[in-house]
Structures are given as structure tokens and as C-alpha cells.
Amino acid sequence: MDQRRVWLTVPTYNEAGNVERIVRAAHAELQRLVPGEHRVLIVDDASPDGTGRIADMLAQELDAVDVLHRPGKQGLGRAYLAGFERALDGGAELVLVMDADYSHDPAHIPALLAAARDADLVVGSRYVAGGAIEQWPWLRRMLSRAGSLYARRILGVGVRDLTGGFRCIRREVLEGVDLATLRSQGYVFNIELGFRALGAGFRVEEVPIVFRDRTVGESKISLPIAFEALWLVPSLRFPSLRRAWPVRAVPLADPDVNPDAVLDAEAALGAESDSAGGDPAKGVPARAQ
């Protein structure tokens, strides 16, 4: 594998209606900013809606695009870890992460890369001056802000958008926080990674972004993920609680997977969904304070 300095990882599950648009836009932005020095990695969890096949089509067309097929849905945290391992093996100095549903606009990539000249971990933030959320109902806005405030108060940090998933991370951070022992498997992964980075002395900076709600497909947020946040956040701050959340080192990525086998499984799942009448397409401080 050729060595690229800047990697973008895009985890996907049932994002057939979004993946091509976001990858093309992000690839174009990176090609303008760091021509010939970037790679876009799509990490797909055997999406039954055919996302993996679209990703392979993009990889065949665009030299800088690669696809990591995983054998099934194993959680966002594990998808992040698999992408990080592939990026580090590929020589990444900076690793960008963004959602596939276009809630993270590739137009913000220049600001994240610019901030990474001085910071070790850059968070695209909805909650600093200049940041915003569009197209969310007021209840979801309130819950999101309350969750961010809860995490900040419990952990005692100044990062305002700890759950934000639009990030630029230096290689040194990923190598320094013992990725294999990160506990969380949902969106709380971002809280844990940020807290570990701050605790290790890395500099965290937030840059404002405008977050827009998805227009295609369905959100992956669930009640178990919310409960995970309520428990995991205090356990990060208070070591005595960690006995109930044991640290267990796990492989960052799954063993090599035969892409054809994964895609055959996707096709079978998609056929089952069609026969059942389903619709698969639905289916840290402005410097750390």
C-alpha cells in the first residue's frame, strides 16, 4: 500500500443514498488541499442496502479511495478502530473522521486541517462561537446540549462538543492513547477518545462547523447508546467505577475479510428485506479550557 499523509475514514452502515455524494465531495476537497497525499477509507459493516458495492465502485474509479469490508454490524467504535489501524499502517500523519450522511460538510475540512498545525486533536464543534445545528427539532437540540454539558461537568473538561464526530487526529494521539483498550462501542467513543487525549497531555482544539441533519436514511442513535453514555462517562472520571466496565484489549480490526463473501451476504440480506417489504435506504475547547 502506498503511503499517504492525510487519511479520511468514513464509517458506513446502510448509507447507499449518501455514500457516493459525501465521498466524492470529500475527495475533491482533499485533492485540492493535499493533492496526491490523501486517502479516503470507507469502512462498511456489510450494509444490506448495497453501500459496500457503491463503495467498491468508487474505489475502482478514484485511485485515492479504498474500502474496508467488515463481516457485520459491530458498532461505531469498532469501525473507528478498524479505520484507525488501516490508516496508521498506511503511514497516516493526520486522520480525519466524518459521518457518511452529509451532516458533516466537507467544506469544513480546510479549517480542521489548518487547526491541526498547532493542535493534536481537532473537533468540528457545534457549540463554539460560529458553530450551529440546522434542521433539528428543539427537543433533539436540547437533549444534545444537555448530553454535552453532562459529559463536560462529569469529566471536568472544557471541550464543548465532546460527542462531535467530525475530527482531525494526529498520529501521535492514536498511538498514545492505547486504542485497543477503549471501552465504548457507540457514539460515546468520541467522548472517551477526547478524554484520553486530554489526560495524556495532548492539545485539543475546537473549530466551528454547521451541522445539518441527514436528509436520506435513518439516524443510528438508539436508547442503548444513550444509556451507555450515562454509565461510561462517570466511569472515565472515577477509576473505582471501572471494575464494572473491565478493560480488555481487543484487535483493532477484524481478520482479513473476503470482500466477495461480504458483498454476497449484503445481497442476500437485501433480498430478504425486499421480500419483506422493507426499505433498506431508510434502513477540546476553542482550545482546551
N, C-alpha and C positions, 0 to 999 in steps of 0.2 A: 504493500500500500504506500502510495506517495505521501510525503509529509506535508501537511497544510498547517498554517499558523493559527487560523481562526476557524473554529468549528461551530456550527449551529445544530443543536439537537431538537427535533420536533416529535414528541411522543404522540401516537395516534391510536384511537380506537373508535371505529365507526365514524370516520371523518371523510367519507367518499365525496361529500358535497363541498368540502373545504380544502382538502389537502393540496390539490393542484394549484389553486389560486394562491394560497399562502406560500407554498414552496417557490413558485415562480417569482413572486414579488420579493421574497427574502433573498433568493439567489441573485436577482437583478441588483438589489441594494448592495449586497456583499461584493458582487462583481465590480460595482462602481467604486466601492471604498477600498477593497483589498484584492484587486484583480489577480487571479492565479494563486491566491494564498488562502482560500477558504474551501470548506466542505460543508454541505448540508446533509445531515444524517436523519432520516425518518426512522423512528423506532415504532414498529407496528406490532400490536398484540393480537395477531391473527383475526383482524376485524372481519366479521361475517358480511359486511356490506361491500367488500371488494376494495377497501382502502389500500391494502397491500399490493394489489395488481396495479392500481393507479400509480402508487409509489414506484413500482418497478418500471413502469412506462416512463416516468420522469427520469429515473436513473439511467435508462437507456439513451434518452435524448440529451440529458445535461451531464457533462463529464464530472461536475463538482458535486453531484447528488449521489448519495449511497442509501441503501435500505438495510435495516437490521430487522429481520423477521423473528418474532418470538412465538413460542408454541401456543400461547393462550393469554387471556387477560389475567395479569398478576399484580396489578396495582401500579399507580403512577410512580411511586417511589422506586420500585424495581426497574421500571422503564427508564427513569432518570439515571439510575446507577449503571444500567447496561450501556446507555448512551455515553456516559462519562468515561467508562472503561474503554470503549471503542475510540473516543476522541483522544484520550491520553495515549493510547497505543499508536494513534496516528500522528503523534507529535504536536498536538494542540498546545498553544500557549494561552489562548483565550477560548472559553467555551460559552457560547450563547445558548440560552434555553428560551423557548417561546411556545405558546399554545398553538394548536393547529386550526382553531376555529375563527381566526382573524380578530379575536378580541384584543390581541397584541398586534399593533400595526407595525409592519416592517419599517415604516418611515421613522420610527424611534431608534432604530439600530445605530445610526451615527452617534446619537447622544450617549448611548450605552458604551460604545467603543471609545469615545472621547474621554468619558469619565474613568474608564479602566486604565488610562495612562497613569493616574495617580492612586486609584483605589484598587483593592484586591477583589472585592465583590461589589458589583453594581446592581441595584434593584430598580427596575422600572416601577415607579410608585404612583399610585392613585391618590395618595394622601399627603403629598407635599405641595407647596405653592406651585401652581401651574398644572397640577395633576387633576384628573376628573374621571367620572364614570358617566357614561351615556347609555340610555335605553334600559336602565334597571328600574324596577318599581321601588317605591320608597321603603317598603319592608325589607327587601333584599339589601338595599343600601345601608339601612340601619343595622341589620344583622352583621354585615361585613365590617362596618366600622366598630361595632361592639366586639367582634371577634379579634380585630387587630388591637383594640385597646386592652382587652383581656390579656392577650399574649404579651404586650409591652409591659403591663403592670406586673404580671406574674414574673416575667423574666428580668425585669429591671433594665431594659434596654431602650434606646431612643429611636430605633428604626420604626417608622410609622406604618410601613406596609410589609410586615413580616411574611405574610402569605403570598405576596406577589410572585408570580411565576415567570415573569419576563426579566431575565437576568443575564449578566455577563460575569463570568467567574474566571479568575486567574488559575493557571495550572497549579501554582503553589498552594492554593486553598484546597483544591480537590485532593492533593497529595498529603495535605497536612491535617485533615480532619478525620481520618480513618473511616473512609466511606463505608467499608464493609460492616461497620457496627451501627450505622444509622438505623434507628428503630422504626420510624414511621413508614407507612406504605401508601398513604393518601396525600392530600394536599398539604398536610402538616409537615411533610418532608421539607418544604421550603423554610418553615419556622426553625426546624431542627438544624438544618444546614447553616442558616444565618446565625443562630445562637452559637453553634460550634465554632464558626469562623470568628465571631467576636471574641469568644473565650480564648481562642488561640492567638489573639492579638492582631488579627488581620483588619485592615481598614475597609469599612463598609460605607458606601455612599448611595443615596437615592437620587434619581433623576425623574422629573415629572413625565408621565405619559397620560394619554387619554385612552381609557379602557372602554371598549364598546361591546355590548352583549352580542353573543352569537346570533346570526340570522338563519343558519342552517343547522339542523341536527339538534340534539338534546344535551343539556348540561350533565356532567358526570358527578356533580356534587350529590352526596347521599347522607342520610341520617347517621350511618355508622362512621362516616368521615367526620361529621360534627362531634360525635361522642369521642372519637379518637383525639380530637383537638383538646377537648375538655380535660382528658386524663393526661395526655402526653406532655402538654405544656408545663404543668406543675412538676412532673417527674424530671424534666430537664433541669429545673432550677434547684430542686431539693433531692439530693442523692438518696436519701432514705426511702423515697418512693420507688426507686428504680428496681428494687427487688421484685416488684410486681410486673416489671417490664424488662425482662432479662436481656442483656446484651449478648447477641450471638452473631459471630462473624459468618457471613454468607458470601458465596461467589457473587461478584458484581454483575456478571452477565450469565445467561444460560449457556450450556454447552452448544457447540455449533449446531444449527438447525438447518435442515434441508428446506430451502425456500419453496421448492415444488410441493413438498408434503404439506407445508403450512398453507399454501395457496389452495391446494386441493381441499384441505379442511375448511378454509374460508368458503369455497364454492359450495360445499355440502351444507354448511350452516346457512348460507344464503338461500339455498334451495328449500331448506326446511322452513325458513322464515317466510318465503314467498308462498309456500303451500299452506301455511297457517294464516295467511292474510296479513302478515306483518309488514311494516315499512322500515327496512333497515336504515334508510337515510336519516330517520329520526333517532333509528336505533344505532448600612443600615442606617443613618439619619441624614437628612440632606447632608451631612457627614455624621457618622455615629455620634450621638449626643451623650 
